């Protein structure tokens, strides 16, 4: 008999990781962004850079199980259907597929963030340096571009809210 992970444990892991992932984004949008009007641009840049670097170094602990469990649950639900058309013809399947698409958009933002906020640090470097920059953030506060803070963070925040709403609607509709 193959080892099978109980579904409820996967859901619990997924929710715990989602809380940490979206919690950091929420903190940046609802706590850090309002401080921008009180702090100097240099102070804001330094705080945002060090938060960004800390988040980048700890997020993989939550992102890997979050997305792994998410794909596992999608496959779990999808396995009972005869194809994608059959799956998305139900409101549950359609909402889950939209939720998964938003989650992939969120992951893209996370993956590209070091290159969006610090384009000069990773530019023209070899693949190893670019990978290190993506995972641990190279450079310093002086390399950080805060002019892109609002657009990226508010987009990620909106995607996160959308994912949460869809997750609940899937079981209501």
C-alpha positions, 0 to 999 in steps of 0.5 A: 500500500503506497504512502498517502498523505491525509488531505486535511494535513495538506490543507492545513500546511497550505493554509499555514504557509499562505498566512505567512506569505500573504502576511508579509505582503499585507504588512508591507502594504498596510504598515510600511506603505503609510510610513512612506509619508513620515520617513525620508526617502532614504529611511524608507528605502533602507527599511524596505530593502532590509525587509525585502531581503529578509523576506526573500531569505525566509519565503522559500520555507513557505513558498515551496510547501505552499505551491507544492500543496496547492498543486497537489490539491489541484491534481487531487480535484482534477483527477476525478474529471475527464479533462480540463473542459470537464473540470472547468465546466463546474463552478468549483473547477473554474474558480479553482483554476482561476485561483491557481492562475492568480497564484502563478501570477503571484509567484511570478511577482515574487520570482521577478521582484529582485530584478524589478526592485534592483535591476542593476545588481543582476544585470549582465551577470552570469546565471549563478549570480542572478540565481543568488540575487533572486534567492538572497538579494545581493547589493545594498539599500543604495541599489534598491528602487522604491519608486516601484514599491506601490505598483508591485506591492498593491498588485500582489496584495490584490492578487492575494485577496483575490485568491482568498476570496476565490478559495472561499467561493469555491465551496459556496457556489 
